């Protein structure tokens, strides 16, 4: 195998691996975040519902969400605009604000 064909094969393998990893972990944040979520520590907590169209319903408050870089989500409601870093682990979502405060949610079935 010539060096140039080896480099080409290596590049193709890296691209395939990146695509495979994205499909496994869900690179598209909108499909990961879509659904109804409740604060993990409180079974009577307000439900946050993220829709694929970019709308969010937090209790009775309607708003919009959008994604930024580095796994960030911006949530805008009539009362506030917040930016969080998102992390997902199974049916759990963690939102961490720039000050380090963390909200942990469990996805409802």
N, CA and C atoms as a LAMMPS dump frame, in Angstrom:
ITEM: TIMESTEP
0
ITEM: NUMBER OF ATOMS
327
ITEM: BOX BOUNDS ff ff ff
-5.0000000000000000e+02 5.0000000000000000e+02
-5.0000000000000000e+02 5.0000000000000000e+02
-5.0000000000000000e+02 5.0000000000000000e+02
ITEM: ATOMS id mol type element x y z
1 1 1 N 0.854 -1.169 0
2 1 2 C 0 0 0
3 1 3 C 0.898 1.229 0
4 2 1 N 0.631 2.159 -0.892
5 2 2 C 1.441 3.374 -0.98
6 2 3 C 1.075 4.319 0.173
7 3 1 N 2.001 5.211 0.546
8 3 2 C 1.723 6.15 1.643
9 3 3 C 0.486 7.008 1.397
10 4 1 N 0.256 7.431 0.138
11 4 2 C -0.897 8.294 -0.124
12 4 3 C -2.216 7.528 0.01
13 5 1 N -2.243 6.251 -0.403
14 5 2 C -3.48 5.485 -0.265
15 5 3 C -3.726 5.127 1.205
16 6 1 N -2.627 4.922 1.97
17 6 2 C -2.766 4.676 3.407
18 6 3 C -3.358 5.908 4.099
19 7 1 N -2.85 7.1 3.756
20 7 2 C -3.373 8.339 4.343
21 7 3 C -4.841 8.529 3.974
22 8 1 N -5.205 8.212 2.747
23 8 2 C -6.586 8.329 2.305
24 8 3 C -7.485 7.36 3.081
25 9 1 N -7.023 6.129 3.263
26 9 2 C -7.797 5.141 4.026
27 9 3 C -7.941 5.559 5.479
28 10 1 N -6.872 6.106 6.053
29 10 2 C -6.905 6.566 7.434
30 10 3 C -7.887 7.721 7.595
31 11 1 N -7.876 8.636 6.629
32 11 2 C -8.802 9.768 6.667
33 11 3 C -10.239 9.277 6.569
34 12 1 N -10.503 8.328 5.693
35 12 2 C -11.854 7.768 5.545
36 12 3 C -12.289 7.065 6.829
37 13 1 N -11.384 6.348 7.459
38 13 2 C -11.703 5.649 8.703
39 13 3 C -12.019 6.644 9.826
40 14 1 N -11.275 7.749 9.895
41 14 2 C -11.532 8.773 10.913
42 14 3 C -12.894 9.424 10.691
43 15 1 N -13.231 9.7 9.44
44 15 2 C -14.528 10.294 9.127
45 15 3 C -15.657 9.343 9.506
46 16 1 N -15.517 8.079 9.152
47 16 2 C -16.525 7.085 9.493
48 16 3 C -16.684 6.948 11
49 17 1 N -15.586 6.961 11.729
50 17 2 C -15.623 6.867 13.186
51 17 3 C -16.34 8.074 13.793
52 18 1 N -16.07 9.265 13.272
53 18 2 C -16.732 10.479 13.771
54 18 3 C -18.242 10.403 13.53
55 19 1 N -18.655 9.945 12.364
56 19 2 C -20.078 9.816 12.053
57 19 3 C -20.729 8.781 12.971
58 20 1 N -20.049 7.673 13.178
59 20 2 C -20.572 6.626 14.041
60 20 3 C -20.719 7.124 15.481
61 21 1 N -19.714 7.81 15.988
62 21 2 C -19.783 8.341 17.354
63 21 3 C -20.916 9.355 17.496
64 22 1 N -21.079 10.207 16.504
65 22 2 C -22.17 11.188 16.552
66 22 3 C -23.525 10.504 16.585
67 23 1 N -23.689 9.442 15.831
68 23 2 C -24.979 8.755 15.837
69 23 3 C -25.218 8.034 17.153
70 24 1 N -24.161 7.559 17.794
71 24 2 C -24.307 6.861 19.069
72 24 3 C -24.627 7.841 20.192
73 25 1 N -23.876 8.938 20.296
74 25 2 C -24.06 9.858 21.419
75 25 3 C -25.05 10.964 21.128
76 26 1 N -25.488 11.085 19.903
77 26 2 C -26.505 12.085 19.579
78 26 3 C -25.927 13.474 19.438
79 27 1 N -25.232 13.742 18.363
80 27 2 C -24.639 15.059 18.131
81 27 3 C -25.708 16.136 17.952
82 28 1 N -26.88 15.743 17.528
83 28 2 C -27.95 16.711 17.342
84 28 3 C -28.637 16.936 18.681
85 29 1 N -28.333 18.058 19.324
86 29 2 C -28.882 18.347 20.638
87 29 3 C -30.389 18.403 20.657
88 30 1 N -31.014 18.833 19.536
89 30 2 C -32.465 18.975 19.542
90 30 3 C -33.151 17.628 19.721
91 31 1 N -32.597 16.558 19.163
92 31 2 C -33.238 15.259 19.355
93 31 3 C -32.96 14.717 20.744
94 32 1 N -31.841 15.087 21.351
95 32 2 C -31.538 14.636 22.706
96 32 3 C -32.379 15.363 23.732
97 33 1 N -32.595 16.645 23.528
98 33 2 C -33.29 17.468 24.523
99 33 3 C -34.808 17.396 24.372
100 34 1 N -35.295 17.03 23.2
101 34 2 C -36.742 17.007 22.96
102 34 3 C -37.43 16.033 23.904
103 35 1 N -38.513 16.513 24.515
104 35 2 C -39.277 15.677 25.424
105 35 3 C -39.607 16.415 26.703
106 36 1 N -40.175 15.676 27.648
107 36 2 C -40.556 16.255 28.936
108 36 3 C -39.542 15.827 29.999
109 37 1 N -39.156 16.8 30.826
110 37 2 C -38.13 16.594 31.846
111 37 3 C -38.628 17.112 33.193
112 38 1 N -38.244 16.411 34.267
113 38 2 C -38.585 16.84 35.62
114 38 3 C -37.31 16.866 36.454
115 39 1 N -37.238 17.837 37.367
116 39 2 C -36.087 17.924 38.268
117 39 3 C -35.921 16.577 38.966
118 40 1 N -34.715 16.036 38.919
119 40 2 C -34.467 14.691 39.429
120 40 3 C -34.746 14.538 40.919
121 41 1 N -34.573 15.602 41.699
122 41 2 C -34.715 15.478 43.139
123 41 3 C -36.106 15.729 43.673
124 42 1 N -37.084 16.025 42.803
125 42 2 C -38.397 16.436 43.287
126 42 3 C -39.49 15.92 42.357
127 43 1 N -40.259 14.939 42.809
128 43 2 C -41.293 14.346 41.959
129 43 3 C -42.466 15.297 41.696
130 44 1 N -42.553 16.399 42.457
131 44 2 C -43.632 17.368 42.226
132 44 3 C -43.126 18.633 41.53
133 45 1 N -41.909 18.587 41.025
134 45 2 C -41.304 19.759 40.371
135 45 3 C -42.001 20.07 39.049
136 46 1 N -41.863 21.312 38.631
137 46 2 C -42.407 21.772 37.347
138 46 3 C -41.774 20.973 36.215
139 47 1 N -42.59 20.607 35.245
140 47 2 C -42.096 19.872 34.073
141 47 3 C -41.609 20.865 33.029
142 48 1 N -40.437 20.584 32.487
143 48 2 C -39.875 21.36 31.38
144 48 3 C -40.074 20.522 30.125
145 49 1 N -40.761 21.087 29.125
146 49 2 C -40.983 20.371 27.873
147 49 3 C -40.279 21.095 26.735
148 50 1 N -39.307 20.415 26.139
149 50 2 C -38.565 20.942 24.995
150 50 3 C -39.127 20.287 23.743
151 51 1 N -39.517 21.104 22.778
152 51 2 C -40.06 20.585 21.519
153 51 3 C -39.018 20.737 20.417
154 52 1 N -39.113 19.879 19.429
155 52 2 C -38.138 19.892 18.332
156 52 3 C -38.17 21.183 17.529
157 53 1 N -39.272 21.942 17.614
158 53 2 C -39.382 23.193 16.854
159 53 3 C -38.684 24.377 17.54
160 54 1 N -38.013 24.117 18.666
161 54 2 C -37.278 25.184 19.356
162 54 3 C -38.086 25.882 20.435
163 55 1 N -39.301 25.417 20.686
164 55 2 C -40.097 26.012 21.764
165 55 3 C -39.904 25.2 23.039
166 56 1 N -40.106 25.869 24.172
167 56 2 C -39.998 25.22 25.47
168 56 3 C -41.163 25.686 26.32
169 57 1 N -41.664 24.787 27.142
170 57 2 C -42.733 25.099 28.08
171 57 3 C -42.228 24.699 29.463
172 58 1 N -42.08 25.688 30.334
173 58 2 C -41.605 25.454 31.696
174 58 3 C -42.787 25.745 32.614
175 59 1 N -43.462 24.683 33.052
176 59 2 C -44.727 24.88 33.761
177 59 3 C -45.722 25.473 32.788
178 60 1 N -46.186 26.702 33.076
179 60 2 C -47.097 27.406 32.169
180 60 3 C -46.4 28.507 31.374
181 61 1 N -45.092 28.622 31.522
182 61 2 C -44.328 29.688 30.864
183 61 3 C -43.772 29.191 29.534
184 62 1 N -44.122 29.898 28.472
185 62 2 C -43.633 29.539 27.134
186 62 3 C -42.35 30.305 26.822
187 63 1 N -41.488 29.664 26.062
188 63 2 C -40.257 30.307 25.651
189 63 3 C -39.665 29.63 24.437
190 64 1 N -38.409 29.969 24.166
191 64 2 C -37.665 29.418 23.026
192 64 3 C -36.316 28.954 23.532
193 65 1 N -35.767 27.981 22.848
194 65 2 C -34.394 27.571 23.148
195 65 3 C -33.619 27.455 21.847
196 66 1 N -32.318 27.642 21.957
197 66 2 C -31.44 27.504 20.794
198 66 3 C -30.092 26.998 21.277
199 67 1 N -29.366 26.393 20.366
200 67 2 C -28.074 25.813 20.71
201 67 3 C -26.93 26.713 20.28
202 68 1 N -25.911 26.748 21.109
203 68 2 C -24.676 27.439 20.778
204 68 3 C -23.574 26.41 20.631
205 69 1 N -22.354 26.878 20.642
206 69 2 C -21.239 25.944 20.54
207 69 3 C -20.899 25.373 21.917
208 70 1 N -20.074 24.354 21.939
209 70 2 C -19.575 23.742 23.169
210 70 3 C -20.718 23.231 24.055
211 71 1 N -21.715 22.571 23.44
212 71 2 C -22.833 21.964 24.17
213 71 3 C -23.626 22.957 25.007
214 72 1 N -23.807 24.162 24.5
215 72 2 C -24.554 25.182 25.228
216 72 3 C -25.97 25.316 24.667
217 73 1 N -26.89 25.637 25.576
218 73 2 C -28.27 25.896 25.191
219 73 3 C -28.683 27.219 25.826
220 74 1 N -29.366 28.045 25.035
221 74 2 C -29.895 29.315 25.536
222 74 3 C -31.409 29.165 25.627
223 75 1 N -31.95 29.478 26.808
224 75 2 C -33.384 29.39 27.037
225 75 3 C -33.898 30.796 27.299
226 76 1 N -34.851 31.229 26.459
227 76 2 C -35.416 32.577 26.577
228 76 3 C -36.897 32.474 26.922
229 77 1 N -37.294 33.132 28.007
230 77 2 C -38.695 33.232 28.391
231 77 3 C -39.007 34.722 28.549
232 78 1 N -40.269 35.089 28.729
233 78 2 C -40.583 36.51 28.944
234 78 3 C -39.925 37.072 30.213
235 79 1 N -39.509 36.203 31.121
236 79 2 C -38.966 36.65 32.406
237 79 3 C -37.45 36.657 32.483
238 80 1 N -36.794 35.822 31.68
239 80 2 C -35.332 35.722 31.779
240 80 3 C -34.752 35.017 30.559
241 81 1 N -33.464 35.248 30.361
242 81 2 C -32.687 34.511 29.371
243 81 3 C -31.538 33.859 30.12
244 82 1 N -31.388 32.551 29.931
245 82 2 C -30.344 31.805 30.628
246 82 3 C -29.559 30.977 29.628
247 83 1 N -28.276 30.806 29.908
248 83 2 C -27.413 29.959 29.084
249 83 3 C -26.845 28.872 29.985
250 84 1 N -26.917 27.639 29.506
251 84 2 C -26.435 26.495 30.271
252 84 3 C -25.538 25.63 29.391
253 85 1 N -24.66 24.895 30.04
254 85 2 C -23.908 23.835 29.369
255 85 3 C -24.705 22.553 29.598
256 86 1 N -24.982 21.814 28.537
257 86 2 C -25.781 20.586 28.613
258 86 3 C -24.897 19.358 28.663
259 87 1 N -25.332 18.403 29.464
260 87 2 C -24.704 17.085 29.48
261 87 3 C -25.826 16.061 29.575
262 88 1 N -25.682 14.975 28.852
263 88 2 C -26.676 13.905 28.885
264 88 3 C -26.005 12.613 29.323
265 89 1 N -26.733 11.845 30.126
266 89 2 C -26.279 10.523 30.535
267 89 3 C -27.523 9.647 30.667
268 90 1 N -27.756 8.813 29.683
269 90 2 C -28.959 7.99 29.682
270 90 3 C -30.201 8.864 29.642
271 91 1 N -31.08 8.688 30.634
272 91 2 C -32.308 9.492 30.682
273 91 3 C -32.147 10.714 31.581
274 92 1 N -30.922 11.119 31.837
275 92 2 C -30.645 12.289 32.672
276 92 3 C -30.038 13.412 31.838
277 93 1 N -30.422 14.637 32.2
278 93 2 C -29.861 15.834 31.561
279 93 3 C -29.393 16.759 32.68
280 94 1 N -28.175 17.247 32.561
281 94 2 C -27.633 18.205 33.505
282 94 3 C -27.425 19.53 32.783
283 95 1 N -27.958 20.602 33.378
284 95 2 C -27.764 21.953 32.855
285 95 3 C -26.954 22.716 33.893
286 96 1 N -25.795 23.225 33.479
287 96 2 C -24.92 23.953 34.39
288 96 3 C -24.782 25.38 33.905
289 97 1 N -25.071 26.348 34.794
290 97 2 C -24.944 27.758 34.39
291 97 3 C -23.495 28.208 34.56
292 98 1 N -23.141 29.382 34.028
293 98 2 C -21.745 29.849 34.08
294 98 3 C -21.188 29.988 35.502
295 99 1 N -22.065 30.149 36.509
296 99 2 C -21.605 30.26 37.896
297 99 3 C -21.385 28.902 38.553
298 100 1 N -21.723 27.83 37.837
299 100 2 C -21.526 26.485 38.37
300 100 3 C -22.765 25.864 38.986
301 101 1 N -23.864 26.626 39.092
302 101 2 C -25.109 26.043 39.604
303 101 3 C -25.607 25.008 38.608
304 102 1 N -26.116 23.916 39.137
305 102 2 C -26.474 22.794 38.277
306 102 3 C -27.919 22.367 38.505
307 103 1 N -28.634 22.143 37.409
308 103 2 C -29.971 21.575 37.436
309 103 3 C -29.88 20.183 36.841
310 104 1 N -30.463 19.21 37.517
311 104 2 C -30.432 17.84 37.011
312 104 3 C -31.858 17.362 36.787
313 105 1 N -32.108 16.841 35.596
314 105 2 C -33.437 16.419 35.189
315 105 3 C -33.443 14.943 34.809
316 106 1 N -34.613 14.341 34.938
317 106 2 C -34.848 12.988 34.455
318 106 3 C -35.921 13.065 33.379
319 107 1 N -35.677 12.404 32.264
320 107 2 C -36.637 12.418 31.151
321 107 3 C -37.841 11.57 31.514
322 108 1 N -39.036 12.108 31.271
323 108 2 C -40.263 11.373 31.531
324 108 3 C -40.592 10.499 30.329
325 109 1 N -41.123 9.362 30.596
326 109 2 C -41.473 8.397 29.531
327 109 3 C -42.832 8.704 28.964
